[in-house]
């Protein structure tokens, strides 16, 4: 996939290319078994934002670029390279990590993200009704986190908690922080 990124004024910002698979050719049971990945409902995102504002929590946000490329595939997937491209003399490659376009890419990423979040703080609980919302309510910490694919919104009483969270995350995957 090849794309021109434009600025708001219509001028050229940069050229962007991405290798995308033809996931529509994948066969259930052969190439993948699960592909469901939760995304937050708008009500859940609104709740998190209102909770942060109502409790006057410090807020922060993070973004993972190329998120799907960080998750490891559970099954071997072979890919035919685009015409004119060869790697080590071959036009067929075995994928080790997920690529955009694979049916299981979002699921694999969600599982990796969930694993990283839970390994950061075992007391951070995932909501039973909204699997993209995590929270921690203890005497010394009030924290809430909303995840939308590769975007994270966090509110906590102490900015150091998000700093620790993003540092932990970056041990595995590169995350950009914002305010």
PyMOL commands that place a pseudoatom at each C-alpha (Angstrom):
pseudoatom trace, name=CA, resn=UNK, resi=1, chain=A, elem=C, hetatm=0, pos=[0.000, 0.000, 0.000]
pseudoatom trace, name=CA, resn=UNK, resi=2, chain=A, elem=C, hetatm=0, pos=[1.422, 3.400, -0.984]
pseudoatom trace, name=CA, resn=UNK, resi=3, chain=A, elem=C, hetatm=0, pos=[0.062, 6.667, 0.326]
pseudoatom trace, name=CA, resn=UNK, resi=4, chain=A, elem=C, hetatm=0, pos=[0.821, 10.381, 0.170]
pseudoatom trace, name=CA, resn=UNK, resi=5, chain=A, elem=C, hetatm=0, pos=[0.392, 12.117, 3.528]
pseudoatom trace, name=CA, resn=UNK, resi=6, chain=A, elem=C, hetatm=0, pos=[-0.841, 15.676, 3.165]
pseudoatom trace, name=CA, resn=UNK, resi=7, chain=A, elem=C, hetatm=0, pos=[-0.754, 18.526, 5.663]
pseudoatom trace, name=CA, resn=UNK, resi=8, chain=A, elem=C, hetatm=0, pos=[-3.917, 20.462, 6.569]
pseudoatom trace, name=CA, resn=UNK, resi=9, chain=A, elem=C, hetatm=0, pos=[-3.081, 23.121, 3.964]
pseudoatom trace, name=CA, resn=UNK, resi=10, chain=A, elem=C, hetatm=0, pos=[-2.948, 20.457, 1.228]
pseudoatom trace, name=CA, resn=UNK, resi=11, chain=A, elem=C, hetatm=0, pos=[0.841, 20.491, 0.796]
pseudoatom trace, name=CA, resn=UNK, resi=12, chain=A, elem=C, hetatm=0, pos=[2.800, 17.240, 0.666]
pseudoatom trace, name=CA, resn=UNK, resi=13, chain=A, elem=C, hetatm=0, pos=[4.115, 16.074, 4.036]
pseudoatom trace, name=CA, resn=UNK, resi=14, chain=A, elem=C, hetatm=0, pos=[5.692, 12.713, 3.168]
pseudoatom trace, name=CA, resn=UNK, resi=15, chain=A, elem=C, hetatm=0, pos=[5.378, 9.493, 1.229]
pseudoatom trace, name=CA, resn=UNK, resi=16, chain=A, elem=C, hetatm=0, pos=[4.295, 6.441, 3.203]
pseudoatom trace, name=CA, resn=UNK, resi=17, chain=A, elem=C, hetatm=0, pos=[4.499, 2.783, 2.162]
pseudoatom trace, name=CA, resn=UNK, resi=18, chain=A, elem=C, hetatm=0, pos=[3.216, -0.232, 4.075]
pseudoatom trace, name=CA, resn=UNK, resi=19, chain=A, elem=C, hetatm=0, pos=[3.293, -3.927, 3.277]
pseudoatom trace, name=CA, resn=UNK, resi=20, chain=A, elem=C, hetatm=0, pos=[-0.256, -5.219, 3.784]
pseudoatom trace, name=CA, resn=UNK, resi=21, chain=A, elem=C, hetatm=0, pos=[-1.393, -8.828, 3.478]
pseudoatom trace, name=CA, resn=UNK, resi=22, chain=A, elem=C, hetatm=0, pos=[-4.399, -10.109, 1.569]
pseudoatom trace, name=CA, resn=UNK, resi=23, chain=A, elem=C, hetatm=0, pos=[-6.231, -11.356, 4.647]
pseudoatom trace, name=CA, resn=UNK, resi=24, chain=A, elem=C, hetatm=0, pos=[-9.313, -12.156, 2.572]
pseudoatom trace, name=CA, resn=UNK, resi=25, chain=A, elem=C, hetatm=0, pos=[-7.434, -15.190, 1.212]
pseudoatom trace, name=CA, resn=UNK, resi=26, chain=A, elem=C, hetatm=0, pos=[-6.956, -16.672, 4.689]
pseudoatom trace, name=CA, resn=UNK, resi=27, chain=A, elem=C, hetatm=0, pos=[-8.906, -19.818, 5.589]
pseudoatom trace, name=CA, resn=UNK, resi=28, chain=A, elem=C, hetatm=0, pos=[-10.505, -20.231, 9.040]
pseudoatom trace, name=CA, resn=UNK, resi=29, chain=A, elem=C, hetatm=0, pos=[-8.989, -23.199, 10.882]
pseudoatom trace, name=CA, resn=UNK, resi=30, chain=A, elem=C, hetatm=0, pos=[-5.987, -23.332, 8.567]
pseudoatom trace, name=CA, resn=UNK, resi=31, chain=A, elem=C, hetatm=0, pos=[-4.462, -19.844, 8.790]
pseudoatom trace, name=CA, resn=UNK, resi=32, chain=A, elem=C, hetatm=0, pos=[-6.220, -18.613, 11.947]
pseudoatom trace, name=CA, resn=UNK, resi=33, chain=A, elem=C, hetatm=0, pos=[-8.702, -19.746, 14.580]
pseudoatom trace, name=CA, resn=UNK, resi=34, chain=A, elem=C, hetatm=0, pos=[-9.590, -16.593, 16.489]
pseudoatom trace, name=CA, resn=UNK, resi=35, chain=A, elem=C, hetatm=0, pos=[-9.843, -13.054, 15.222]
pseudoatom trace, name=CA, resn=UNK, resi=36, chain=A, elem=C, hetatm=0, pos=[-12.077, -11.234, 17.715]
pseudoatom trace, name=CA, resn=UNK, resi=37, chain=A, elem=C, hetatm=0, pos=[-10.491, -8.207, 19.340]
pseudoatom trace, name=CA, resn=UNK, resi=38, chain=A, elem=C, hetatm=0, pos=[-12.514, -5.916, 21.615]
pseudoatom trace, name=CA, resn=UNK, resi=39, chain=A, elem=C, hetatm=0, pos=[-12.666, -2.169, 21.123]
pseudoatom trace, name=CA, resn=UNK, resi=40, chain=A, elem=C, hetatm=0, pos=[-14.228, 0.165, 23.665]
pseudoatom trace, name=CA, resn=UNK, resi=41, chain=A, elem=C, hetatm=0, pos=[-17.810, 1.265, 23.355]
pseudoatom trace, name=CA, resn=UNK, resi=42, chain=A, elem=C, hetatm=0, pos=[-18.267, 5.029, 23.178]
pseudoatom trace, name=CA, resn=UNK, resi=43, chain=A, elem=C, hetatm=0, pos=[-20.026, 4.922, 26.554]
pseudoatom trace, name=CA, resn=UNK, resi=44, chain=A, elem=C, hetatm=0, pos=[-16.930, 3.317, 28.108]
pseudoatom trace, name=CA, resn=UNK, resi=45, chain=A, elem=C, hetatm=0, pos=[-14.621, 5.981, 26.682]
pseudoatom trace, name=CA, resn=UNK, resi=46, chain=A, elem=C, hetatm=0, pos=[-16.963, 8.739, 27.890]
pseudoatom trace, name=CA, resn=UNK, resi=47, chain=A, elem=C, hetatm=0, pos=[-17.083, 7.148, 31.341]
pseudoatom trace, name=CA, resn=UNK, resi=48, chain=A, elem=C, hetatm=0, pos=[-13.278, 7.096, 31.570]
pseudoatom trace, name=CA, resn=UNK, resi=49, chain=A, elem=C, hetatm=0, pos=[-13.012, 10.761, 30.515]
pseudoatom trace, name=CA, resn=UNK, resi=50, chain=A, elem=C, hetatm=0, pos=[-15.765, 11.834, 32.944]
pseudoatom trace, name=CA, resn=UNK, resi=51, chain=A, elem=C, hetatm=0, pos=[-14.184, 9.782, 35.747]
pseudoatom trace, name=CA, resn=UNK, resi=52, chain=A, elem=C, hetatm=0, pos=[-10.812, 11.442, 35.131]
pseudoatom trace, name=CA, resn=UNK, resi=53, chain=A, elem=C, hetatm=0, pos=[-12.337, 14.935, 35.112]
pseudoatom trace, name=CA, resn=UNK, resi=54, chain=A, elem=C, hetatm=0, pos=[-14.692, 14.366, 38.068]
pseudoatom trace, name=CA, resn=UNK, resi=55, chain=A, elem=C, hetatm=0, pos=[-11.889, 13.019, 40.276]
pseudoatom trace, name=CA, resn=UNK, resi=56, chain=A, elem=C, hetatm=0, pos=[-9.410, 15.671, 39.064]
pseudoatom trace, name=CA, resn=UNK, resi=57, chain=A, elem=C, hetatm=0, pos=[-6.899, 13.015, 38.057]
pseudoatom trace, name=CA, resn=UNK, resi=58, chain=A, elem=C, hetatm=0, pos=[-3.712, 13.767, 36.142]
pseudoatom trace, name=CA, resn=UNK, resi=59, chain=A, elem=C, hetatm=0, pos=[-4.249, 12.659, 32.555]
pseudoatom trace, name=CA, resn=UNK, resi=60, chain=A, elem=C, hetatm=0, pos=[-1.894, 11.318, 29.972]
pseudoatom trace, name=CA, resn=UNK, resi=61, chain=A, elem=C, hetatm=0, pos=[-2.107, 9.517, 26.677]
pseudoatom trace, name=CA, resn=UNK, resi=62, chain=A, elem=C, hetatm=0, pos=[0.107, 7.197, 24.731]
pseudoatom trace, name=CA, resn=UNK, resi=63, chain=A, elem=C, hetatm=0, pos=[0.227, 5.798, 21.222]
pseudoatom trace, name=CA, resn=UNK, resi=64, chain=A, elem=C, hetatm=0, pos=[2.016, 2.789, 19.761]
pseudoatom trace, name=CA, resn=UNK, resi=65, chain=A, elem=C, hetatm=0, pos=[3.048, 3.194, 16.145]
pseudoatom trace, name=CA, resn=UNK, resi=66, chain=A, elem=C, hetatm=0, pos=[3.044, 0.047, 14.046]
pseudoatom trace, name=CA, resn=UNK, resi=67, chain=A, elem=C, hetatm=0, pos=[1.294, -1.832, 16.855]
pseudoatom trace, name=CA, resn=UNK, resi=68, chain=A, elem=C, hetatm=0, pos=[0.289, -4.936, 14.899]
pseudoatom trace, name=CA, resn=UNK, resi=69, chain=A, elem=C, hetatm=0, pos=[3.891, -5.435, 13.785]
pseudoatom trace, name=CA, resn=UNK, resi=70, chain=A, elem=C, hetatm=0, pos=[4.917, -6.127, 17.392]
pseudoatom trace, name=CA, resn=UNK, resi=71, chain=A, elem=C, hetatm=0, pos=[2.782, -9.201, 18.014]
pseudoatom trace, name=CA, resn=UNK, resi=72, chain=A, elem=C, hetatm=0, pos=[4.071, -12.670, 17.247]
pseudoatom trace, name=CA, resn=UNK, resi=73, chain=A, elem=C, hetatm=0, pos=[1.993, -15.002, 15.100]
pseudoatom trace, name=CA, resn=UNK, resi=74, chain=A, elem=C, hetatm=0, pos=[0.798, -18.244, 16.664]
pseudoatom trace, name=CA, resn=UNK, resi=75, chain=A, elem=C, hetatm=0, pos=[0.666, -20.057, 13.306]
pseudoatom trace, name=CA, resn=UNK, resi=76, chain=A, elem=C, hetatm=0, pos=[3.100, -19.845, 10.421]
pseudoatom trace, name=CA, resn=UNK, resi=77, chain=A, elem=C, hetatm=0, pos=[1.820, -17.664, 7.590]
pseudoatom trace, name=CA, resn=UNK, resi=78, chain=A, elem=C, hetatm=0, pos=[3.515, -17.605, 4.202]
pseudoatom trace, name=CA, resn=UNK, resi=79, chain=A, elem=C, hetatm=0, pos=[3.334, -14.477, 2.096]
pseudoatom trace, name=CA, resn=UNK, resi=80, chain=A, elem=C, hetatm=0, pos=[3.995, -13.947, -1.588]
pseudoatom trace, name=CA, resn=UNK, resi=81, chain=A, elem=C, hetatm=0, pos=[5.940, -10.715, -1.967]
pseudoatom trace, name=CA, resn=UNK, resi=82, chain=A, elem=C, hetatm=0, pos=[4.777, -7.993, -4.365]
pseudoatom trace, name=CA, resn=UNK, resi=83, chain=A, elem=C, hetatm=0, pos=[5.884, -8.281, -7.966]
pseudoatom trace, name=CA, resn=UNK, resi=84, chain=A, elem=C, hetatm=0, pos=[9.516, -7.241, -8.455]
pseudoatom trace, name=CA, resn=UNK, resi=85, chain=A, elem=C, hetatm=0, pos=[10.510, -7.787, -4.801]
pseudoatom trace, name=CA, resn=UNK, resi=86, chain=A, elem=C, hetatm=0, pos=[12.726, -10.662, -3.680]
pseudoatom trace, name=CA, resn=UNK, resi=87, chain=A, elem=C, hetatm=0, pos=[14.302, -11.474, -0.324]
pseudoatom trace, name=CA, resn=UNK, resi=88, chain=A, elem=C, hetatm=0, pos=[17.328, -13.759, -0.370]
pseudoatom trace, name=CA, resn=UNK, resi=89, chain=A, elem=C, hetatm=0, pos=[16.331, -14.789, -3.903]
pseudoatom trace, name=CA, resn=UNK, resi=90, chain=A, elem=C, hetatm=0, pos=[12.776, -15.832, -2.972]
pseudoatom trace, name=CA, resn=UNK, resi=91, chain=A, elem=C, hetatm=0, pos=[9.374, -14.284, -3.611]
pseudoatom trace, name=CA, resn=UNK, resi=92, chain=A, elem=C, hetatm=0, pos=[7.784, -16.291, -0.738]
pseudoatom trace, name=CA, resn=UNK, resi=93, chain=A, elem=C, hetatm=0, pos=[8.496, -15.457, 2.920]
pseudoatom trace, name=CA, resn=UNK, resi=94, chain=A, elem=C, hetatm=0, pos=[7.335, -16.858, 6.248]
pseudoatom trace, name=CA, resn=UNK, resi=95, chain=A, elem=C, hetatm=0, pos=[5.948, -14.204, 8.574]
pseudoatom trace, name=CA, resn=UNK, resi=96, chain=A, elem=C, hetatm=0, pos=[7.115, -14.316, 12.167]
pseudoatom trace, name=CA, resn=UNK, resi=97, chain=A, elem=C, hetatm=0, pos=[5.250, -11.249, 13.352]
pseudoatom trace, name=CA, resn=UNK, resi=98, chain=A, elem=C, hetatm=0, pos=[1.826, -10.003, 12.440]
pseudoatom trace, name=CA, resn=UNK, resi=99, chain=A, elem=C, hetatm=0, pos=[1.153, -7.666, 9.523]
pseudoatom trace, name=CA, resn=UNK, resi=100, chain=A, elem=C, hetatm=0, pos=[-1.704, -5.321, 8.768]
pseudoatom trace, name=CA, resn=UNK, resi=101, chain=A, elem=C, hetatm=0, pos=[-4.393, -7.108, 6.797]
pseudoatom trace, name=CA, resn=UNK, resi=102, chain=A, elem=C, hetatm=0, pos=[-4.133, -10.470, 8.564]
pseudoatom trace, name=CA, resn=UNK, resi=103, chain=A, elem=C, hetatm=0, pos=[-7.425, -11.573, 10.085]
pseudoatom trace, name=CA, resn=UNK, resi=104, chain=A, elem=C, hetatm=0, pos=[-5.786, -12.349, 13.427]
pseudoatom trace, name=CA, resn=UNK, resi=105, chain=A, elem=C, hetatm=0, pos=[-3.565, -9.233, 13.599]
pseudoatom trace, name=CA, resn=UNK, resi=106, chain=A, elem=C, hetatm=0, pos=[-5.854, -7.194, 15.888]
pseudoatom trace, name=CA, resn=UNK, resi=107, chain=A, elem=C, hetatm=0, pos=[-6.466, -10.181, 18.173]
pseudoatom trace, name=CA, resn=UNK, resi=108, chain=A, elem=C, hetatm=0, pos=[-2.746, -10.927, 18.511]
pseudoatom trace, name=CA, resn=UNK, resi=109, chain=A, elem=C, hetatm=0, pos=[-2.039, -7.258, 19.285]
pseudoatom trace, name=CA, resn=UNK, resi=110, chain=A, elem=C, hetatm=0, pos=[-4.844, -7.057, 21.885]
pseudoatom trace, name=CA, resn=UNK, resi=111, chain=A, elem=C, hetatm=0, pos=[-3.478, -10.146, 23.673]
pseudoatom trace, name=CA, resn=UNK, resi=112, chain=A, elem=C, hetatm=0, pos=[0.061, -8.716, 23.715]
pseudoatom trace, name=CA, resn=UNK, resi=113, chain=A, elem=C, hetatm=0, pos=[-1.147, -5.309, 24.937]
pseudoatom trace, name=CA, resn=UNK, resi=114, chain=A, elem=C, hetatm=0, pos=[-3.255, -6.959, 27.682]
pseudoatom trace, name=CA, resn=UNK, resi=115, chain=A, elem=C, hetatm=0, pos=[-0.262, -9.068, 28.753]
pseudoatom trace, name=CA, resn=UNK, resi=116, chain=A, elem=C, hetatm=0, pos=[1.997, -5.994, 29.011]
pseudoatom trace, name=CA, resn=UNK, resi=117, chain=A, elem=C, hetatm=0, pos=[-0.631, -4.018, 30.963]
pseudoatom trace, name=CA, resn=UNK, resi=118, chain=A, elem=C, hetatm=0, pos=[-1.248, -6.870, 33.425]
pseudoatom trace, name=CA, resn=UNK, resi=119, chain=A, elem=C, hetatm=0, pos=[2.488, -7.508, 33.914]
pseudoatom trace, name=CA, resn=UNK, resi=120, chain=A, elem=C, hetatm=0, pos=[2.996, -3.816, 34.763]
pseudoatom trace, name=CA, resn=UNK, resi=121, chain=A, elem=C, hetatm=0, pos=[0.746, -3.892, 37.817]
pseudoatom trace, name=CA, resn=UNK, resi=122, chain=A, elem=C, hetatm=0, pos=[-1.023, -7.100, 38.901]
pseudoatom trace, name=CA, resn=UNK, resi=123, chain=A, elem=C, hetatm=0, pos=[-3.463, -4.978, 40.966]
pseudoatom trace, name=CA, resn=UNK, resi=124, chain=A, elem=C, hetatm=0, pos=[-4.690, -3.252, 37.784]
pseudoatom trace, name=CA, resn=UNK, resi=125, chain=A, elem=C, hetatm=0, pos=[-8.029, -4.924, 37.058]
pseudoatom trace, name=CA, resn=UNK, resi=126, chain=A, elem=C, hetatm=0, pos=[-9.766, -5.253, 33.690]
pseudoatom trace, name=CA, resn=UNK, resi=127, chain=A, elem=C, hetatm=0, pos=[-13.445, -4.335, 33.671]
pseudoatom trace, name=CA, resn=UNK, resi=128, chain=A, elem=C, hetatm=0, pos=[-15.753, -7.321, 33.249]
pseudoatom trace, name=CA, resn=UNK, resi=129, chain=A, elem=C, hetatm=0, pos=[-18.230, -5.330, 31.148]
pseudoatom trace, name=CA, resn=UNK, resi=130, chain=A, elem=C, hetatm=0, pos=[-15.748, -3.216, 29.176]
pseudoatom trace, name=CA, resn=UNK, resi=131, chain=A, elem=C, hetatm=0, pos=[-12.610, -5.277, 28.388]
pseudoatom trace, name=CA, resn=UNK, resi=132, chain=A, elem=C, hetatm=0, pos=[-10.742, -2.200, 27.133]
pseudoatom trace, name=CA, resn=UNK, resi=133, chain=A, elem=C, hetatm=0, pos=[-10.944, -0.420, 30.503]
pseudoatom trace, name=CA, resn=UNK, resi=134, chain=A, elem=C, hetatm=0, pos=[-8.517, -1.161, 33.336]
pseudoatom trace, name=CA, resn=UNK, resi=135, chain=A, elem=C, hetatm=0, pos=[-8.663, 0.351, 36.819]
pseudoatom trace, name=CA, resn=UNK, resi=136, chain=A, elem=C, hetatm=0, pos=[-7.004, 0.338, 40.212]
pseudoatom trace, name=CA, resn=UNK, resi=137, chain=A, elem=C, hetatm=0, pos=[-8.732, 1.667, 43.285]
pseudoatom trace, name=CA, resn=UNK, resi=138, chain=A, elem=C, hetatm=0, pos=[-6.617, 1.210, 46.402]
pseudoatom trace, name=CA, resn=UNK, resi=139, chain=A, elem=C, hetatm=0, pos=[-5.830, 3.456, 49.351]
pseudoatom trace, name=CA, resn=UNK, resi=140, chain=A, elem=C, hetatm=0, pos=[-2.692, 4.853, 47.747]
pseudoatom trace, name=CA, resn=UNK, resi=141, chain=A, elem=C, hetatm=0, pos=[-3.721, 4.827, 44.091]
pseudoatom trace, name=CA, resn=UNK, resi=142, chain=A, elem=C, hetatm=0, pos=[-6.706, 5.777, 42.010]
pseudoatom trace, name=CA, resn=UNK, resi=143, chain=A, elem=C, hetatm=0, pos=[-6.087, 4.978, 38.354]
pseudoatom trace, name=CA, resn=UNK, resi=144, chain=A, elem=C, hetatm=0, pos=[-8.140, 4.294, 35.210]
pseudoatom trace, name=CA, resn=UNK, resi=145, chain=A, elem=C, hetatm=0, pos=[-6.959, 3.322, 31.727]
pseudoatom trace, name=CA, resn=UNK, resi=146, chain=A, elem=C, hetatm=0, pos=[-8.843, 3.071, 28.439]
pseudoatom trace, name=CA, resn=UNK, resi=147, chain=A, elem=C, hetatm=0, pos=[-7.344, 1.226, 25.458]
pseudoatom trace, name=CA, resn=UNK, resi=148, chain=A, elem=C, hetatm=0, pos=[-8.469, 1.670, 21.862]
pseudoatom trace, name=CA, resn=UNK, resi=149, chain=A, elem=C, hetatm=0, pos=[-6.313, -0.650, 19.731]
pseudoatom trace, name=CA, resn=UNK, resi=150, chain=A, elem=C, hetatm=0, pos=[-2.973, 1.194, 20.075]
pseudoatom trace, name=CA, resn=UNK, resi=151, chain=A, elem=C, hetatm=0, pos=[-4.117, 4.382, 21.823]
pseudoatom trace, name=CA, resn=UNK, resi=152, chain=A, elem=C, hetatm=0, pos=[-4.085, 4.681, 25.608]
pseudoatom trace, name=CA, resn=UNK, resi=153, chain=A, elem=C, hetatm=0, pos=[-5.797, 7.259, 27.847]
pseudoatom trace, name=CA, resn=UNK, resi=154, chain=A, elem=C, hetatm=0, pos=[-4.878, 7.169, 31.521]
pseudoatom trace, name=CA, resn=UNK, resi=155, chain=A, elem=C, hetatm=0, pos=[-5.951, 9.129, 34.533]
pseudoatom trace, name=CA, resn=UNK, resi=156, chain=A, elem=C, hetatm=0, pos=[-4.193, 8.757, 37.868]
pseudoatom trace, name=CA, resn=UNK, resi=157, chain=A, elem=C, hetatm=0, pos=[-3.555, 10.684, 41.048]
pseudoatom trace, name=CA, resn=UNK, resi=158, chain=A, elem=C, hetatm=0, pos=[0.182, 10.717, 40.481]
pseudoatom trace, name=CA, resn=UNK, resi=159, chain=A, elem=C, hetatm=0, pos=[1.855, 11.413, 37.111]
pseudoatom trace, name=CA, resn=UNK, resi=160, chain=A, elem=C, hetatm=0, pos=[4.639, 9.041, 38.128]
pseudoatom trace, name=CA, resn=UNK, resi=161, chain=A, elem=C, hetatm=0, pos=[2.274, 6.083, 37.659]
pseudoatom trace, name=CA, resn=UNK, resi=162, chain=A, elem=C, hetatm=0, pos=[1.836, 6.828, 33.937]
pseudoatom trace, name=CA, resn=UNK, resi=163, chain=A, elem=C, hetatm=0, pos=[5.569, 7.447, 33.602]
pseudoatom trace, name=CA, resn=UNK, resi=164, chain=A, elem=C, hetatm=0, pos=[6.217, 4.033, 35.160]
pseudoatom trace, name=CA, resn=UNK, resi=165, chain=A, elem=C, hetatm=0, pos=[3.533, 2.501, 32.914]
pseudoatom trace, name=CA, resn=UNK, resi=166, chain=A, elem=C, hetatm=0, pos=[5.010, 3.938, 29.716]
pseudoatom trace, name=CA, resn=UNK, resi=167, chain=A, elem=C, hetatm=0, pos=[8.564, 2.980, 30.799]
pseudoatom trace, name=CA, resn=UNK, resi=168, chain=A, elem=C, hetatm=0, pos=[7.378, -0.586, 31.413]
pseudoatom trace, name=CA, resn=UNK, resi=169, chain=A, elem=C, hetatm=0, pos=[5.577, -0.626, 28.062]
pseudoatom trace, name=CA, resn=UNK, resi=170, chain=A, elem=C, hetatm=0, pos=[8.661, 0.665, 26.233]
pseudoatom trace, name=CA, resn=UNK, resi=171, chain=A, elem=C, hetatm=0, pos=[10.766, -2.234, 27.497]
pseudoatom trace, name=CA, resn=UNK, resi=172, chain=A, elem=C, hetatm=0, pos=[8.796, -4.295, 24.970]
pseudoatom trace, name=CA, resn=UNK, resi=173, chain=A, elem=C, hetatm=0, pos=[7.271, -1.840, 22.490]
pseudoatom trace, name=CA, resn=UNK, resi=174, chain=A, elem=C, hetatm=0, pos=[7.911, 1.768, 21.516]
pseudoatom trace, name=CA, resn=UNK, resi=175, chain=A, elem=C, hetatm=0, pos=[5.196, 4.119, 22.787]
pseudoatom trace, name=CA, resn=UNK, resi=176, chain=A, elem=C, hetatm=0, pos=[4.964, 7.857, 22.213]
pseudoatom trace, name=CA, resn=UNK, resi=177, chain=A, elem=C, hetatm=0, pos=[3.592, 9.882, 25.101]
pseudoatom trace, name=CA, resn=UNK, resi=178, chain=A, elem=C, hetatm=0, pos=[1.409, 12.964, 24.927]
pseudoatom trace, name=CA, resn=UNK, resi=179, chain=A, elem=C, hetatm=0, pos=[-0.564, 15.154, 27.291]
for i in range(1, 179): cmd.bond("trace and resi %d" % i, "trace and resi %d" % (i + 1))
show_as sticks, trace
zoom trace
